[in-house]
Amino acid sequence: YIQMRLEEMERENFTRLKKIKAILERKEE
């Protein structure tokens, strides 16, 4: 159960990081 929660959190953090990265890259252009 806890393992599943951790994997969900990691996935959320990963998608959030990708969003932030995309926004930063857009700003640089």
mmCIF entry with sequence, helices, sheets and N, C-alpha, C, O atoms, coordinates in Angstrom:
data_MODEL
# 
_entry.id   MODEL 
# 
_entity.id                         1 
_entity.type                       polymer 
_entity.pdbx_number_of_molecules   1 
# 
_entity_poly.entity_id                      1 
_entity_poly.type                           'polypeptide(L)' 
_entity_poly.nstd_linkage                   no 
_entity_poly.nstd_monomer                   no 
_entity_poly.pdbx_seq_one_letter_code       YIQMRLEEMERENFTRLKKIKAILERKEE 
_entity_poly.pdbx_seq_one_letter_code_can   YIQMRLEEMERENFTRLKKIKAILERKEE 
_entity_poly.pdbx_strand_id                 A 
# 
loop_
_entity_poly_seq.entity_id 
_entity_poly_seq.num 
_entity_poly_seq.mon_id 
_entity_poly_seq.hetero 
1 1  TYR n 
1 2  ILE n 
1 3  GLN n 
1 4  MET n 
1 5  ARG n 
1 6  LEU n 
1 7  GLU n 
1 8  GLU n 
1 9  MET n 
1 10 GLU n 
1 11 ARG n 
1 12 GLU n 
1 13 ASN n 
1 14 PHE n 
1 15 THR n 
1 16 ARG n 
1 17 LEU n 
1 18 LYS n 
1 19 LYS n 
1 20 ILE n 
1 21 LYS n 
1 22 ALA n 
1 23 ILE n 
1 24 LEU n 
1 25 GLU n 
1 26 ARG n 
1 27 LYS n 
1 28 GLU n 
1 29 GLU n 
# 
_struct_asym.id          A 
_struct_asym.entity_id   1 
# 
_struct_conf.conf_type_id            HELX_P 
_struct_conf.id                      HELX_P1 
_struct_conf.pdbx_PDB_helix_id       AA1 
_struct_conf.beg_label_comp_id       ILE 
_struct_conf.beg_label_asym_id       A 
_struct_conf.beg_label_seq_id        2 
_struct_conf.pdbx_beg_PDB_ins_code   ? 
_struct_conf.end_label_comp_id       GLU 
_struct_conf.end_label_asym_id       A 
_struct_conf.end_label_seq_id        28 
_struct_conf.pdbx_end_PDB_ins_code   ? 
_struct_conf.beg_auth_comp_id        ILE 
_struct_conf.beg_auth_asym_id        A 
_struct_conf.beg_auth_seq_id         2 
_struct_conf.end_auth_comp_id        GLU 
_struct_conf.end_auth_asym_id        A 
_struct_conf.end_auth_seq_id         28 
_struct_conf.pdbx_PDB_helix_class    1 
_struct_conf.details                 ? 
_struct_conf.pdbx_PDB_helix_length   27 
# 
_struct_conf_type.id          HELX_P 
_struct_conf_type.criteria    ? 
_struct_conf_type.reference   ? 
# 
loop_
_atom_site.group_PDB 
_atom_site.id 
_atom_site.type_symbol 
_atom_site.label_atom_id 
_atom_site.label_alt_id 
_atom_site.label_comp_id 
_atom_site.label_asym_id 
_atom_site.label_entity_id 
_atom_site.label_seq_id 
_atom_site.pdbx_PDB_ins_code 
_atom_site.Cartn_x 
_atom_site.Cartn_y 
_atom_site.Cartn_z 
_atom_site.occupancy 
_atom_site.B_iso_or_equiv 
_atom_site.pdbx_formal_charge 
_atom_site.auth_seq_id 
_atom_site.auth_comp_id 
_atom_site.auth_asym_id 
_atom_site.auth_atom_id 
_atom_site.pdbx_PDB_model_num 
ATOM 1   N N  . TYR A 1 1  ? 0.848  -1.208 0.000   1.00 0.00 ? 1  TYR A N  1 
ATOM 2   C CA . TYR A 1 1  ? 0.000  0.000  0.000   1.00 0.00 ? 1  TYR A CA 1 
ATOM 3   C C  . TYR A 1 1  ? 0.882  1.257  0.000   1.00 0.00 ? 1  TYR A C  1 
ATOM 4   O O  . TYR A 1 1  ? 0.732  2.143  -0.841  1.00 0.00 ? 1  TYR A O  1 
ATOM 5   N N  . ILE A 1 2  ? 1.786  1.303  0.948   1.00 0.00 ? 2  ILE A N  1 
ATOM 6   C CA . ILE A 1 2  ? 2.671  2.476  1.020   1.00 0.00 ? 2  ILE A CA 1 
ATOM 7   C C  . ILE A 1 2  ? 3.490  2.603  -0.260  1.00 0.00 ? 2  ILE A C  1 
ATOM 8   O O  . ILE A 1 2  ? 3.693  3.703  -0.775  1.00 0.00 ? 2  ILE A O  1 
ATOM 9   N N  . GLN A 1 3  ? 3.958  1.465  -0.764  1.00 0.00 ? 3  GLN A N  1 
ATOM 10  C CA . GLN A 1 3  ? 4.752  1.493  -1.999  1.00 0.00 ? 3  GLN A CA 1 
ATOM 11  C C  . GLN A 1 3  ? 3.957  2.127  -3.134  1.00 0.00 ? 3  GLN A C  1 
ATOM 12  O O  . GLN A 1 3  ? 4.484  2.938  -3.895  1.00 0.00 ? 3  GLN A O  1 
ATOM 13  N N  . MET A 1 4  ? 2.681  1.750  -3.243  1.00 0.00 ? 4  MET A N  1 
ATOM 14  C CA . MET A 1 4  ? 1.839  2.324  -4.302  1.00 0.00 ? 4  MET A CA 1 
ATOM 15  C C  . MET A 1 4  ? 1.745  3.837  -4.136  1.00 0.00 ? 4  MET A C  1 
ATOM 16  O O  . MET A 1 4  ? 1.853  4.584  -5.109  1.00 0.00 ? 4  MET A O  1 
ATOM 17  N N  . ARG A 1 5  ? 1.545  4.284  -2.900  1.00 0.00 ? 5  ARG A N  1 
ATOM 18  C CA . ARG A 1 5  ? 1.439  5.726  -2.649  1.00 0.00 ? 5  ARG A CA 1 
ATOM 19  C C  . ARG A 1 5  ? 2.724  6.436  -3.085  1.00 0.00 ? 5  ARG A C  1 
ATOM 20  O O  . ARG A 1 5  ? 2.673  7.483  -3.732  1.00 0.00 ? 5  ARG A O  1 
ATOM 21  N N  . LEU A 1 6  ? 3.862  5.867  -2.732  1.00 0.00 ? 6  LEU A N  1 
ATOM 22  C CA . LEU A 1 6  ? 5.142  6.482  -3.102  1.00 0.00 ? 6  LEU A CA 1 
ATOM 23  C C  . LEU A 1 6  ? 5.268  6.575  -4.615  1.00 0.00 ? 6  LEU A C  1 
ATOM 24  O O  . LEU A 1 6  ? 5.713  7.596  -5.141  1.00 0.00 ? 6  LEU A O  1 
ATOM 25  N N  . GLU A 1 7  ? 4.882  5.521  -5.315  1.00 0.00 ? 7  GLU A N  1 
ATOM 26  C CA . GLU A 1 7  ? 4.981  5.546  -6.780  1.00 0.00 ? 7  GLU A CA 1 
ATOM 27  C C  . GLU A 1 7  ? 4.063  6.617  -7.357  1.00 0.00 ? 7  GLU A C  1 
ATOM 28  O O  . GLU A 1 7  ? 4.421  7.299  -8.317  1.00 0.00 ? 7  GLU A O  1 
ATOM 29  N N  . GLU A 1 8  ? 2.875  6.762  -6.766  1.00 0.00 ? 8  GLU A N  1 
ATOM 30  C CA . GLU A 1 8  ? 1.956  7.806  -7.248  1.00 0.00 ? 8  GLU A CA 1 
ATOM 31  C C  . GLU A 1 8  ? 2.577  9.181  -7.045  1.00 0.00 ? 8  GLU A C  1 
ATOM 32  O O  . GLU A 1 8  ? 2.550  10.021 -7.944  1.00 0.00 ? 8  GLU A O  1 
ATOM 33  N N  . MET A 1 9  ? 3.138  9.405  -5.854  1.00 0.00 ? 9  MET A N  1 
ATOM 34  C CA . MET A 1 9  ? 3.758  10.699 -5.570  1.00 0.00 ? 9  MET A CA 1 
ATOM 35  C C  . MET A 1 9  ? 4.907  10.966 -6.528  1.00 0.00 ? 9  MET A C  1 
ATOM 36  O O  . MET A 1 9  ? 5.059  12.080 -7.030  1.00 0.00 ? 9  MET A O  1 
ATOM 37  N N  . GLU A 1 10 ? 5.719  9.940  -6.784  1.00 0.00 ? 10 GLU A N  1 
ATOM 38  C CA . GLU A 1 10 ? 6.847  10.125 -7.710  1.00 0.00 ? 10 GLU A CA 1 
ATOM 39  C C  . GLU A 1 10 ? 6.340  10.506 -9.089  1.00 0.00 ? 10 GLU A C  1 
ATOM 40  O O  . GLU A 1 10 ? 6.907  11.376 -9.750  1.00 0.00 ? 10 GLU A O  1 
ATOM 41  N N  . ARG A 1 11 ? 5.268  9.851  -9.523  1.00 0.00 ? 11 ARG A N  1 
ATOM 42  C CA . ARG A 1 11 ? 4.728  10.144 -10.849 1.00 0.00 ? 11 ARG A CA 1 
ATOM 43  C C  . ARG A 1 11 ? 4.211  11.581 -10.890 1.00 0.00 ? 11 ARG A C  1 
ATOM 44  O O  . ARG A 1 11 ? 4.421  12.289 -11.875 1.00 0.00 ? 11 ARG A O  1 
ATOM 45  N N  . GLU A 1 12 ? 3.533  12.015 -9.817  1.00 0.00 ? 12 GLU A N  1 
ATOM 46  C CA . GLU A 1 12 ? 3.024  13.386 -9.779  1.00 0.00 ? 12 GLU A CA 1 
ATOM 47  C C  . GLU A 1 12 ? 4.178  14.377 -9.819  1.00 0.00 ? 12 GLU A C  1 
ATOM 48  O O  . GLU A 1 12 ? 4.139  15.356 -10.564 1.00 0.00 ? 12 GLU A O  1 
ATOM 49  N N  . ASN A 1 13 ? 5.207  14.116 -9.013  1.00 0.00 ? 13 ASN A N  1 
ATOM 50  C CA . ASN A 1 13 ? 6.367  15.019 -8.998  1.00 0.00 ? 13 ASN A CA 1 
ATOM 51  C C  . ASN A 1 13 ? 7.022  15.070 -10.375 1.00 0.00 ? 13 ASN A C  1 
ATOM 52  O O  . ASN A 1 13 ? 7.449  16.132 -10.829 1.00 0.00 ? 13 ASN A O  1 
ATOM 53  N N  . PHE A 1 14 ? 7.098  13.912 -11.035 1.00 0.00 ? 14 PHE A N  1 
ATOM 54  C CA . PHE A 1 14 ? 7.739  13.855 -12.352 1.00 0.00 ? 14 PHE A CA 1 
ATOM 55  C C  . PHE A 1 14 ? 6.970  14.703 -13.362 1.00 0.00 ? 14 PHE A C  1 
ATOM 56  O O  . PHE A 1 14 ? 7.568  15.474 -14.112 1.00 0.00 ? 14 PHE A O  1 
ATOM 57  N N  . THR A 1 15 ? 5.626  14.556 -13.381 1.00 0.00 ? 15 THR A N  1 
ATOM 58  C CA . THR A 1 15 ? 4.832  15.333 -14.334 1.00 0.00 ? 15 THR A CA 1 
ATOM 59  C C  . THR A 1 15 ? 4.938  16.819 -13.998 1.00 0.00 ? 15 THR A C  1 
ATOM 60  O O  . THR A 1 15 ? 4.979  17.659 -14.896 1.00 0.00 ? 15 THR A O  1 
ATOM 61  N N  . ARG A 1 16 ? 4.983  17.146 -12.695 1.00 0.00 ? 16 ARG A N  1 
ATOM 62  C CA . ARG A 1 16 ? 5.096  18.547 -12.302 1.00 0.00 ? 16 ARG A CA 1 
ATOM 63  C C  . ARG A 1 16 ? 6.429  19.110 -12.778 1.00 0.00 ? 16 ARG A C  1 
ATOM 64  O O  . ARG A 1 16 ? 6.487  20.222 -13.303 1.00 0.00 ? 16 ARG A O  1 
ATOM 65  N N  . LEU A 1 17 ? 7.498  18.341 -12.594 1.00 0.00 ? 17 LEU A N  1 
ATOM 66  C CA . LEU A 1 17 ? 8.818  18.795 -13.043 1.00 0.00 ? 17 LEU A CA 1 
ATOM 67  C C  . LEU A 1 17 ? 8.817  19.013 -14.547 1.00 0.00 ? 17 LEU A C  1 
ATOM 68  O O  . LEU A 1 17 ? 9.379  19.992 -15.038 1.00 0.00 ? 17 LEU A O  1 
ATOM 69  N N  . LYS A 1 18 ? 8.184  18.097 -15.282 1.00 0.00 ? 18 LYS A N  1 
ATOM 70  C CA . LYS A 1 18 ? 8.151  18.236 -16.739 1.00 0.00 ? 18 LYS A CA 1 
ATOM 71  C C  . LYS A 1 18 ? 7.399  19.505 -17.126 1.00 0.00 ? 18 LYS A C  1 
ATOM 72  O O  . LYS A 1 18 ? 7.798  20.202 -18.059 1.00 0.00 ? 18 LYS A O  1 
ATOM 73  N N  . LYS A 1 19 ? 6.309  19.808 -16.414 1.00 0.00 ? 19 LYS A N  1 
ATOM 74  C CA . LYS A 1 19 ? 5.546  21.027 -16.711 1.00 0.00 ? 19 LYS A CA 1 
ATOM 75  C C  . LYS A 1 19 ? 6.412  22.252 -16.460 1.00 0.00 ? 19 LYS A C  1 
ATOM 76  O O  . LYS A 1 19 ? 6.492  23.146 -17.302 1.00 0.00 ? 19 LYS A O  1 
ATOM 77  N N  . ILE A 1 20 ? 7.059  22.291 -15.300 1.00 0.00 ? 20 ILE A N  1 
ATOM 78  C CA . ILE A 1 20 ? 7.913  23.438 -14.957 1.00 0.00 ? 20 ILE A CA 1 
ATOM 79  C C  . ILE A 1 20 ? 9.022  23.589 -15.987 1.00 0.00 ? 20 ILE A C  1 
ATOM 80  O O  . ILE A 1 20 ? 9.327  24.698 -16.425 1.00 0.00 ? 20 ILE A O  1 
ATOM 81  N N  . LYS A 1 21 ? 9.627  22.462 -16.373 1.00 0.00 ? 21 LYS A N  1 
ATOM 82  C CA . LYS A 1 21 ? 10.716 22.506 -17.352 1.00 0.00 ? 21 LYS A CA 1 
ATOM 83  C C  . LYS A 1 21 ? 10.204 23.084 -18.668 1.00 0.00 ? 21 LYS A C  1 
ATOM 84  O O  . LYS A 1 21 ? 10.872 23.912 -19.288 1.00 0.00 ? 21 LYS A O  1 
ATOM 85  N N  . ALA A 1 22 ? 9.017  22.647 -19.093 1.00 0.00 ? 22 ALA A N  1 
ATOM 86  C CA . ALA A 1 22 ? 8.454  23.141 -20.347 1.00 0.00 ? 22 ALA A CA 1 
ATOM 87  C C  . ALA A 1 22 ? 8.199  24.643 -20.252 1.00 0.00 ? 22 ALA A C  1 
ATOM 88  O O  . ALA A 1 22 ? 8.462  25.380 -21.202 1.00 0.00 ? 22 ALA A O  1 
ATOM 89  N N  . ILE A 1 23 ? 7.690  25.095 -19.114 1.00 0.00 ? 23 ILE A N  1 
ATOM 90  C CA . ILE A 1 23 ? 7.416  26.530 -18.943 1.00 0.00 ? 23 ILE A CA 1 
ATOM 91  C C  . ILE A 1 23 ? 8.726  27.315 -19.002 1.00 0.00 ? 23 ILE A C  1 
ATOM 92  O O  . ILE A 1 23 ? 8.808  28.346 -19.668 1.00 0.00 ? 23 ILE A O  1 
ATOM 93  N N  . LEU A 1 24 ? 9.748  26.822 -18.302 1.00 0.00 ? 24 LEU A N  1 
ATOM 94  C CA . LEU A 1 24 ? 11.039 27.519 -18.311 1.00 0.00 ? 24 LEU A CA 1 
ATOM 95  C C  . LEU A 1 24 ? 11.608 27.580 -19.721 1.00 0.00 ? 24 LEU A C  1 
ATOM 96  O O  . LEU A 1 24 ? 12.120 28.618 -20.141 1.00 0.00 ? 24 LEU A O  1 
ATOM 97  N N  . GLU A 1 25 ? 11.520 26.479 -20.448 1.00 0.00 ? 25 GLU A N  1 
ATOM 98  C CA . GLU A 1 25 ? 12.049 26.467 -21.818 1.00 0.00 ? 25 GLU A CA 1 
ATOM 99  C C  . GLU A 1 25 ? 11.291 27.468 -22.685 1.00 0.00 ? 25 GLU A C  1 
ATOM 100 O O  . GLU A 1 25 ? 11.878 28.118 -23.550 1.00 0.00 ? 25 GLU A O  1 
ATOM 101 N N  . ARG A 1 26 ? 9.983  27.589 -22.449 1.00 0.00 ? 26 ARG A N  1 
ATOM 102 C CA . ARG A 1 26 ? 9.185  28.532 -23.233 1.00 0.00 ? 26 ARG A CA 1 
ATOM 103 C C  . ARG A 1 26 ? 9.627  29.961 -22.920 1.00 0.00 ? 26 ARG A C  1 
ATOM 104 O O  . ARG A 1 26 ? 9.693  30.801 -23.817 1.00 0.00 ? 26 ARG A O  1 
ATOM 105 N N  . LYS A 1 27 ? 9.931  30.238 -21.648 1.00 0.00 ? 27 LYS A N  1 
ATOM 106 C CA . LYS A 1 27 ? 10.362 31.586 -21.257 1.00 0.00 ? 27 LYS A CA 1 
ATOM 107 C C  . LYS A 1 27 ? 11.675 31.945 -21.940 1.00 0.00 ? 27 LYS A C  1 
ATOM 108 O O  . LYS A 1 27 ? 11.858 33.084 -22.369 1.00 0.00 ? 27 LYS A O  1 
ATOM 109 N N  . GLU A 1 28 ? 12.582 30.992 -22.044 1.00 0.00 ? 28 GLU A N  1 
ATOM 110 C CA . GLU A 1 28 ? 13.899 31.272 -22.628 1.00 0.00 ? 28 GLU A CA 1 
ATOM 111 C C  . GLU A 1 28 ? 13.799 31.674 -24.089 1.00 0.00 ? 28 GLU A C  1 
ATOM 112 O O  . GLU A 1 28 ? 14.618 32.454 -24.575 1.00 0.00 ? 28 GLU A O  1 
ATOM 113 N N  . GLU A 1 29 ? 12.799 31.147 -24.796 1.00 0.00 ? 29 GLU A N  1 
ATOM 114 C CA . GLU A 1 29 ? 12.707 31.447 -26.232 1.00 0.00 ? 29 GLU A CA 1 
ATOM 115 C C  . GLU A 1 29 ? 12.476 32.924 -26.481 1.00 0.00 ? 29 GLU A C  1 
ATOM 116 O O  . GLU A 1 29 ? 12.374 33.348 -27.632 1.00 0.00 ? 29 GLU A O  1 
# 
